Amino acid sequence: MSEWWAMTDYEYRVLTFDRHTSKAQARQAVREHAEYGRWELSRTVIYEGGVRRMWLRRKIMRVQRTA
């Protein structure tokens, strides 16, 4: 029995917000990237000093030449 694993390649973008950026402003930035750039939220980390870092990802679309 053979198994087939789908290998999906992603590209990543990291958004970094300082501690003075509100949660609403950070959420709005992620929302705009998601709506217009087809990015999705992959990971979020809030560091001790209040710096917020968010990783966004999207699938890399491979296009095959037809002619």
N, C-alpha and C positions, 0 to 999 in steps of 0.2 A: 504494500500500500504506500503510495507516495503522497507526501504532504507538500502543499504549495503555500509559501508565506509571502504575503504582499509586503513589499518593501516600499514604504512611502517616505519620500524625502521632504523635509521641511526646511524652510528658511526661518531664521529667528531675528527678532528685533527686541532690544532691551530699552525700556523706558525707565528713567531714573527721576524721582521727584524728591526735592529737599523737604525738610520737616515743616517748612512754612507753607507748603502746598496743601490745600484742603483735600479731604477725601473726595468731595464732589468734583473738584477740578481734575484730579487724577482719573476719576471714573469717566469724566467727559472726554478726556484725551484718549482713553482706551476705546470708548464708544465710537469716536470719530475714526480711529484706525480700523476698527472692526467693520464699520459701515462702508467706508470708502476704499479701504485697502484689502478687505477680506481677511483681516488678521483675527486670530482667536487668542484668548488669554490662556497661557500655558502654566505660568507659575507666578506667585507673588511672595515677596519677602519684605518684611519691615524690620529694619536694623535698629539697634539699641539707641542711636542718636536721633531716630525718627525718620531716617532716609527710607523711602519706599522704592523698591525696584520691582518692575513687572516685566516678565518675558512674554512676548507675543510670538505666535508662529502661524505660518500658512503653508499650504502644500505648494510644492514647486510643480508647475504645470509643464510637462514635457510635450512638445508638439512635434509630430512626425510630418515630414515633407510628403506631399501627395503626388507631386508632379516632378 
